[in-house]
């Protein structure tokens, strides 16, 4: 082999600090978003059960951006 075809992979570390910080940030942000979405889903189920149990037939119009139906559709 000549020197032009030899690769030296020891110059770059696989686990550098920037990659580690980005991975931790990605996990934290997505965990927070997953927790919010889980809370919204549980709230929707809880309201369905409560309104059915109490025989509530009111139409609730929720046009906020946090409504689970607007997030899914």
NORPE-V473433 format. One record per residue. N is the residue number from 1. RES is the residue in three letters. PHI is phi in degrees with one decimal (999 if undefined). Layout:
n: <N | N>
res: <RES | RES>
phi: <PHI | PHI>
//
This chain:
n: <1 | 2 | 3 | 4 | 5 | 6 | 7 | 8 | 9 | 10 | 11 | 12 | 13 | 14 | 15 | 16 | 17 | 18 | 19 | 20 | 21 | 22 | 23 | 24 | 25 | 26 | 27 | 28 | 29 | 30 | 31 | 32 | 33 | 34 | 35 | 36 | 37 | 38 | 39 | 40 | 41 | 42 | 43 | 44 | 45 | 46 | 47 | 48 | 49 | 50 | 51 | 52 | 53 | 54 | 55 | 56 | 57 | 58 | 59 | 60 | 61 | 62 | 63 | 64 | 65 | 66 | 67 | 68 | 69 | 70 | 71 | 72 | 73>
res: <UNK | UNK | UNK | UNK | UNK | UNK | UNK | UNK | UNK | UNK | UNK | UNK | UNK | UNK | UNK | UNK | UNK | UNK | UNK | UNK | UNK | UNK | UNK | UNK | UNK | UNK | UNK | UNK | UNK | UNK | UNK | UNK | UNK | UNK | UNK | UNK | UNK | UNK | UNK | UNK | UNK | UNK | UNK | UNK | UNK | UNK | UNK | UNK | UNK | UNK | UNK | UNK | UNK | UNK | UNK | UNK | UNK | UNK | UNK | UNK | UNK | UNK | UNK | UNK | UNK | UNK | UNK | UNK | UNK | UNK | UNK | UNK | UNK>
phi: <999 | -95.3 | -67.6 | -75.4 | -104.4 | -92.1 | -107.3 | -114.3 | -91.7 | -81.2 | -73.9 | -112.1 | -81.0 | -74.4 | -106.0 | -87.5 | -65.6 | -64.1 | -65.4 | -64.4 | -65.7 | -64.2 | -66.8 | -65.1 | -62.4 | -60.5 | -67.1 | -66.3 | -63.3 | -69.9 | -66.7 | -63.8 | -64.9 | -66.3 | -64.7 | -63.6 | -65.4 | -63.1 | -61.5 | -64.0 | -65.7 | -63.6 | -65.0 | -64.6 | -66.2 | -63.8 | -66.5 | -63.0 | -66.1 | -64.8 | -66.9 | -70.4 | -68.0 | -91.2 | 57.3 | -87.5 | -115.2 | -66.6 | -88.7 | -104.3 | -106.2 | -120.7 | -99.7 | -74.8 | -74.1 | -90.3 | -67.7 | -65.7 | -68.5 | -76.2 | -73.5 | -83.1 | -88.6>
//
